[in-house]
């Protein structure tokens, strides 16, 4: 019972980390894209 609960918590934590990771990558990509567009327009 205890081990099952811990595993579930770990899975949920990993999912949250993945979502946060994907979000930060998307934000970084958006920033890079913005920088590239700025460089191109100069």
N, CA, C and O atoms as a Tripos MOL2 file, in Angstrom:
@<TRIPOS>MOLECULE
protein
  168   167    42     0     0
PROTEIN
NO_CHARGES

@<TRIPOS>ATOM
      1 N           0.8450   -1.2100    0.0000 N.3       1 UNK1
      2 CA          0.0000    0.0000    0.0000 C.3       1 UNK1
      3 C           0.8760    1.2550    0.0000 C.2       1 UNK1
      4 O           0.6800    2.1600   -0.8110 O.2       1 UNK1
      5 N           1.8340    1.2970    0.9100 N.am      2 UNK2
      6 CA          2.7160    2.4600    1.0380 C.3       2 UNK2
      7 C           3.5610    2.6520   -0.2190 C.2       2 UNK2
      8 O           3.7080    3.7730   -0.7080 O.2       2 UNK2
      9 N           4.1160    1.5560   -0.7420 N.am      3 UNK3
     10 CA          4.9640    1.6240   -1.9290 C.3       3 UNK3
     11 C           4.1660    2.0940   -3.1410 C.2       3 UNK3
     12 O           4.6630    2.8680   -3.9590 O.2       3 UNK3
     13 N           2.9310    1.6240   -3.2510 N.am      4 UNK4
     14 CA          2.0590    1.9940   -4.3620 C.3       4 UNK4
     15 C           1.8060    3.5040   -4.3490 C.2       4 UNK4
     16 O           1.8540    4.1620   -5.3880 O.2       4 UNK4
     17 N           1.5340    4.0390   -3.1520 N.am      5 UNK5
     18 CA          1.2710    5.4620   -2.9880 C.3       5 UNK5
     19 C           2.4970    6.2910   -3.3860 C.2       5 UNK5
     20 O           2.3750    7.3150   -4.0590 O.2       5 UNK5
     21 N           3.6700    5.8370   -2.9630 N.am      6 UNK6
     22 CA          4.9120    6.5370   -3.2780 C.3       6 UNK6
     23 C           5.1510    6.5510   -4.7770 C.2       6 UNK6
     24 O           5.5570    7.5700   -5.3350 O.2       6 UNK6
     25 N           4.9010    5.4230   -5.4330 N.am      7 UNK7
     26 CA          5.0890    5.3180   -6.8730 C.3       7 UNK7
     27 C           4.1650    6.2960   -7.5980 C.2       7 UNK7
     28 O           4.5750    6.9720   -8.5420 O.2       7 UNK7
     29 N           2.9110    6.3600   -7.1410 N.am      8 UNK8
     30 CA          1.9310    7.2550   -7.7520 C.3       8 UNK8
     31 C           2.3690    8.7110   -7.5930 C.2       8 UNK8
     32 O           2.2810    9.5000   -8.5330 O.2       8 UNK8
     33 N           2.8410    9.0560   -6.3960 N.am      9 UNK9
     34 CA          3.3080   10.4130   -6.1270 C.3       9 UNK9
     35 C           4.4890   10.7560   -7.0270 C.2       9 UNK9
     36 O           4.5710   11.8630   -7.5600 O.2       9 UNK9
     37 N           5.4010    9.8070   -7.1930 N.am     10 UNK10
     38 CA          6.5710   10.0060   -8.0440 C.3      10 UNK10
     39 C           6.1440   10.2410   -9.4870 C.2      10 UNK10
     40 O           6.6790   11.1170  -10.1670 O.2      10 UNK10
     41 N           5.1770    9.4540   -9.9480 N.am     11 UNK11
     42 CA          4.6810    9.5960  -11.3190 C.3      11 UNK11
     43 C           4.0450   10.9640  -11.5270 C.2      11 UNK11
     44 O           4.2580   11.6050  -12.5560 O.2      11 UNK11
     45 N           3.2630   11.4100  -10.5430 N.am     12 UNK12
     46 CA          2.6130   12.7190  -10.6330 C.3      12 UNK12
     47 C           3.6790   13.8140  -10.6510 C.2      12 UNK12
     48 O           3.6010   14.7540  -11.4420 O.2      12 UNK12
     49 N           4.6740   13.6830   -9.7730 N.am     13 UNK13
     50 CA          5.7570   14.6660   -9.7160 C.3      13 UNK13
     51 C           6.5050   14.7260  -11.0460 C.2      13 UNK13
     52 O           6.8260   15.8100  -11.5320 O.2      13 UNK13
     53 N           6.7800   13.5610  -11.6320 N.am     14 UNK14
     54 CA          7.4720   13.5130  -12.9210 C.3      14 UNK14
     55 C           6.6470   14.1720  -14.0150 C.2      14 UNK14
     56 O           7.1860   14.8790  -14.8660 O.2      14 UNK14
     57 N           5.3350   13.9390  -13.9910 N.am     15 UNK15
     58 CA          4.4460   14.5450  -14.9770 C.3      15 UNK15
     59 C           4.4910   16.0650  -14.8630 C.2      15 UNK15
     60 O           4.5740   16.7690  -15.8700 O.2      15 UNK15
     61 N           4.4360   16.5640  -13.6300 N.am     16 UNK16
     62 CA          4.4870   18.0090  -13.4120 C.3      16 UNK16
     63 C           5.8080   18.5810  -13.9000 C.2      16 UNK16
     64 O           5.8410   19.6370  -14.5330 O.2      16 UNK16
     65 N           6.9020   17.8760  -13.6000 N.am     17 UNK17
     66 CA          8.2190   18.3280  -14.0420 C.3      17 UNK17
     67 C           8.2920   18.3500  -15.5720 C.2      17 UNK17
     68 O           8.8600   19.2700  -16.1610 O.2      17 UNK17
     69 N           7.7140   17.3300  -16.2070 N.am     18 UNK18
     70 CA          7.7090   17.2770  -17.6670 C.3      18 UNK18
     71 C           6.9350   18.4450  -18.2510 C.2      18 UNK18
     72 O           7.3740   19.0700  -19.2170 O.2      18 UNK18
     73 N           5.7780   18.7400  -17.6610 N.am     19 UNK19
     74 CA          4.9580   19.8560  -18.1420 C.3      19 UNK19
     75 C           5.7330   21.1660  -17.9800 C.2      19 UNK19
     76 O           5.7700   21.9910  -18.8930 O.2      19 UNK19
     77 N           6.3470   21.3470  -16.8200 N.am     20 UNK20
     78 CA          7.1390   22.5600  -16.5740 C.3      20 UNK20
     79 C           8.3100   22.6370  -17.5380 C.2      20 UNK20
     80 O           8.6260   23.7020  -18.0680 O.2      20 UNK20
     81 N           8.9470   21.4960  -17.7580 N.am     21 UNK21
     82 CA         10.0760   21.4450  -18.6800 C.3      21 UNK21
     83 C           9.6650   21.8160  -20.0920 C.2      21 UNK21
     84 O          10.3540   22.5820  -20.7650 O.2      21 UNK21
     85 N           8.5400   21.2730  -20.5410 N.am     22 UNK22
     86 CA          8.0370   21.5760  -21.8810 C.3      22 UNK22
     87 C           7.7050   23.0590  -21.9880 C.2      22 UNK22
     88 O           7.9920   23.6940  -23.0030 O.2      22 UNK22
     89 N           7.0980   23.6090  -20.9370 N.am     23 UNK23
     90 CA          6.7460   25.0230  -20.9420 C.3      23 UNK23
     91 C           7.9820   25.8980  -21.0500 C.2      23 UNK23
     92 O           8.0150   26.8420  -21.8390 O.2      23 UNK23
     93 N           9.0120   25.5790  -20.2460 N.am     24 UNK24
     94 CA         10.2240   26.3950  -20.2570 C.3      24 UNK24
     95 C          10.9370   26.2910  -21.6020 C.2      24 UNK24
     96 O          11.5100   27.2730  -22.0760 O.2      24 UNK24
     97 N          10.9080   25.1140  -22.2180 N.am     25 UNK25
     98 CA         11.5120   24.9460  -23.5430 C.3      25 UNK25
     99 C          10.7480   25.7860  -24.5660 C.2      25 UNK25
    100 O          11.3530   26.4410  -25.4150 O.2      25 UNK25
    101 N           9.4310   25.7640  -24.4810 N.am     26 UNK26
    102 CA          8.5960   26.5450  -25.4020 C.3      26 UNK26
    103 C           8.8790   28.0350  -25.2470 C.2      26 UNK26
    104 O           8.9840   28.7640  -26.2330 O.2      26 UNK26
    105 N           9.0000   28.4760  -23.9970 N.am     27 UNK27
    106 CA          9.2990   29.8910  -23.7420 C.3      27 UNK27
    107 C          10.6710   30.2380  -24.3060 C.2      27 UNK27
    108 O          10.8480   31.2840  -24.9300 O.2      27 UNK27
    109 N          11.6440   29.3520  -24.0820 N.am     28 UNK28
    110 CA         12.9960   29.5850  -24.5790 C.3      28 UNK28
    111 C          13.0020   29.6360  -26.1110 C.2      28 UNK28
    112 O          13.6690   30.4800  -26.7100 O.2      28 UNK28
    113 N          12.2560   28.7270  -26.7310 N.am     29 UNK29
    114 CA         12.1750   28.7090  -28.1930 C.3      29 UNK29
    115 C          11.5440   29.9890  -28.7110 C.2      29 UNK29
    116 O          11.9760   30.5310  -29.7290 O.2      29 UNK29
    117 N          10.5230   30.4740  -28.0140 N.am     30 UNK30
    118 CA          9.8530   31.7030  -28.4170 C.3      30 UNK30
    119 C          10.8160   32.8840  -28.3240 C.2      30 UNK30
    120 O          10.8490   33.7390  -29.2090 O.2      30 UNK30
    121 N          11.5980   32.9250  -27.2460 N.am     31 UNK31
    122 CA         12.5800   33.9910  -27.0560 C.3      31 UNK31
    123 C          13.6240   33.9350  -28.1630 C.2      31 UNK31
    124 O          13.9980   34.9650  -28.7240 O.2      31 UNK31
    125 N          14.0930   32.7320  -28.4750 N.am     32 UNK32
    126 CA         15.0970   32.5520  -29.5260 C.3      32 UNK32
    127 C          14.5390   33.0070  -30.8580 C.2      32 UNK32
    128 O          15.2220   33.6850  -31.6260 O.2      32 UNK32
    129 N          13.3070   32.6410  -31.1330 N.am     33 UNK33
    130 CA         12.6430   33.0360  -32.3750 C.3      33 UNK33
    131 C          12.5460   34.5530  -32.4590 C.2      33 UNK33
    132 O          12.8110   35.1420  -33.5070 O.2      33 UNK33
    133 N          12.1680   35.1770  -31.3570 N.am     34 UNK34
    134 CA         12.0580   36.6350  -31.3080 C.3      34 UNK34
    135 C          13.4230   37.2710  -31.5750 C.2      34 UNK34
    136 O          13.5220   38.2380  -32.3300 O.2      34 UNK34
    137 N          14.4760   36.7280  -30.9540 N.am     35 UNK35
    138 CA         15.8290   37.2440  -31.1560 C.3      35 UNK35
    139 C          16.2650   37.0880  -32.6040 C.2      35 UNK35
    140 O          16.8760   37.9890  -33.1780 O.2      35 UNK35
    141 N          15.9450   35.9310  -33.1940 N.am     36 UNK36
    142 CA         16.3010   35.6910  -34.5910 C.3      36 UNK36
    143 C          15.5920   36.6690  -35.5130 C.2      36 UNK36
    144 O          16.2010   37.1840  -36.4510 O.2      36 UNK36
    145 N          14.3180   36.9330  -35.2610 N.am     37 UNK37
    146 CA         13.5580   37.8700  -36.0790 C.3      37 UNK37
    147 C          14.1340   39.2750  -35.9420 C.2      37 UNK37
    148 O          14.2030   40.0210  -36.9190 O.2      37 UNK37
    149 N          14.5430   39.6280  -34.7390 N.am     38 UNK38
    150 CA         15.1390   40.9440  -34.4980 C.3      38 UNK38
    151 C          16.4420   41.0810  -35.2890 C.2      38 UNK38
    152 O          16.7050   42.1110  -35.9110 O.2      38 UNK38
    153 N          17.2510   40.0140  -35.2500 N.am     39 UNK39
    154 CA         18.5160   40.0240  -35.9870 C.3      39 UNK39
    155 C          18.2700   40.1400  -37.4900 C.2      39 UNK39
    156 O          18.9800   40.8640  -38.1890 O.2      39 UNK39
    157 N          17.2630   39.4240  -37.9770 N.am     40 UNK40
    158 CA         16.9600   39.4360  -39.4050 C.3      40 UNK40
    159 C          16.4990   40.8140  -39.8650 C.2      40 UNK40
    160 O          16.8500   41.2600  -40.9570 O.2      40 UNK40
    161 N          15.7150   41.4840  -39.0340 N.am     41 UNK41
    162 CA         15.1610   42.7780  -39.4310 C.3      41 UNK41
    163 C          16.1910   43.9010  -39.3510 C.2      41 UNK41
    164 O          15.9930   44.9680  -39.9320 O.2      41 UNK41
    165 N          17.2900   43.6650  -38.6340 N.am     42 UNK42
    166 CA         18.3380   44.6990  -38.5150 C.3      42 UNK42
    167 C          19.1350   44.7720  -39.8120 C.2      42 UNK42
    168 O          20.0610   45.5750  -39.9230 O.2      42 UNK42
@<TRIPOS>BOND
     1     1     2 1
     2     2     3 1
     3     3     4 2
     4     3     5 am
     5     5     6 1
     6     6     7 1
     7     7     8 2
     8     7     9 am
     9     9    10 1
    10    10    11 1
    11    11    12 2
    12    11    13 am
    13    13    14 1
    14    14    15 1
    15    15    16 2
    16    15    17 am
    17    17    18 1
    18    18    19 1
    19    19    20 2
    20    19    21 am
    21    21    22 1
    22    22    23 1
    23    23    24 2
    24    23    25 am
    25    25    26 1
    26    26    27 1
    27    27    28 2
    28    27    29 am
    29    29    30 1
    30    30    31 1
    31    31    32 2
    32    31    33 am
    33    33    34 1
    34    34    35 1
    35    35    36 2
    36    35    37 am
    37    37    38 1
    38    38    39 1
    39    39    40 2
    40    39    41 am
    41    41    42 1
    42    42    43 1
    43    43    44 2
    44    43    45 am
    45    45    46 1
    46    46    47 1
    47    47    48 2
    48    47    49 am
    49    49    50 1
    50    50    51 1
    51    51    52 2
    52    51    53 am
    53    53    54 1
    54    54    55 1
    55    55    56 2
    56    55    57 am
    57    57    58 1
    58    58    59 1
    59    59    60 2
    60    59    61 am
    61    61    62 1
    62    62    63 1
    63    63    64 2
    64    63    65 am
    65    65    66 1
    66    66    67 1
    67    67    68 2
    68    67    69 am
    69    69    70 1
    70    70    71 1
    71    71    72 2
    72    71    73 am
    73    73    74 1
    74    74    75 1
    75    75    76 2
    76    75    77 am
    77    77    78 1
    78    78    79 1
    79    79    80 2
    80    79    81 am
    81    81    82 1
    82    82    83 1
    83    83    84 2
    84    83    85 am
    85    85    86 1
    86    86    87 1
    87    87    88 2
    88    87    89 am
    89    89    90 1
    90    90    91 1
    91    91    92 2
    92    91    93 am
    93    93    94 1
    94    94    95 1
    95    95    96 2
    96    95    97 am
    97    97    98 1
    98    98    99 1
    99    99   100 2
   100    99   101 am
   101   101   102 1
   102   102   103 1
   103   103   104 2
   104   103   105 am
   105   105   106 1
   106   106   107 1
   107   107   108 2
   108   107   109 am
   109   109   110 1
   110   110   111 1
   111   111   112 2
   112   111   113 am
   113   113   114 1
   114   114   115 1
   115   115   116 2
   116   115   117 am
   117   117   118 1
   118   118   119 1
   119   119   120 2
   120   119   121 am
   121   121   122 1
   122   122   123 1
   123   123   124 2
   124   123   125 am
   125   125   126 1
   126   126   127 1
   127   127   128 2
   128   127   129 am
   129   129   130 1
   130   130   131 1
   131   131   132 2
   132   131   133 am
   133   133   134 1
   134   134   135 1
   135   135   136 2
   136   135   137 am
   137   137   138 1
   138   138   139 1
   139   139   140 2
   140   139   141 am
   141   141   142 1
   142   142   143 1
   143   143   144 2
   144   143   145 am
   145   145   146 1
   146   146   147 1
   147   147   148 2
   148   147   149 am
   149   149   150 1
   150   150   151 1
   151   151   152 2
   152   151   153 am
   153   153   154 1
   154   154   155 1
   155   155   156 2
   156   155   157 am
   157   157   158 1
   158   158   159 1
   159   159   160 2
   160   159   161 am
   161   161   162 1
   162   162   163 1
   163   163   164 2
   164   163   165 am
   165   165   166 1
   166   166   167 1
   167   167   168 2
@<TRIPOS>SUBSTRUCTURE
     1 UNK1         2 RESIDUE 1 A UNK
     2 UNK2         6 RESIDUE 1 A UNK
     3 UNK3        10 RESIDUE 1 A UNK
     4 UNK4        14 RESIDUE 1 A UNK
     5 UNK5        18 RESIDUE 1 A UNK
     6 UNK6        22 RESIDUE 1 A UNK
     7 UNK7        26 RESIDUE 1 A UNK
     8 UNK8        30 RESIDUE 1 A UNK
     9 UNK9        34 RESIDUE 1 A UNK
    10 UNK10       38 RESIDUE 1 A UNK
    11 UNK11       42 RESIDUE 1 A UNK
    12 UNK12       46 RESIDUE 1 A UNK
    13 UNK13       50 RESIDUE 1 A UNK
    14 UNK14       54 RESIDUE 1 A UNK
    15 UNK15       58 RESIDUE 1 A UNK
    16 UNK16       62 RESIDUE 1 A UNK
    17 UNK17       66 RESIDUE 1 A UNK
    18 UNK18       70 RESIDUE 1 A UNK
    19 UNK19       74 RESIDUE 1 A UNK
    20 UNK20       78 RESIDUE 1 A UNK
    21 UNK21       82 RESIDUE 1 A UNK
    22 UNK22       86 RESIDUE 1 A UNK
    23 UNK23       90 RESIDUE 1 A UNK
    24 UNK24       94 RESIDUE 1 A UNK
    25 UNK25       98 RESIDUE 1 A UNK
    26 UNK26      102 RESIDUE 1 A UNK
    27 UNK27      106 RESIDUE 1 A UNK
    28 UNK28      110 RESIDUE 1 A UNK
    29 UNK29      114 RESIDUE 1 A UNK
    30 UNK30      118 RESIDUE 1 A UNK
    31 UNK31      122 RESIDUE 1 A UNK
    32 UNK32      126 RESIDUE 1 A UNK
    33 UNK33      130 RESIDUE 1 A UNK
    34 UNK34      134 RESIDUE 1 A UNK
    35 UNK35      138 RESIDUE 1 A UNK
    36 UNK36      142 RESIDUE 1 A UNK
    37 UNK37      146 RESIDUE 1 A UNK
    38 UNK38      150 RESIDUE 1 A UNK
    39 UNK39      154 RESIDUE 1 A UNK
    40 UNK40      158 RESIDUE 1 A UNK
    41 UNK41      162 RESIDUE 1 A UNK
    42 UNK42      166 RESIDUE 1 A UNK
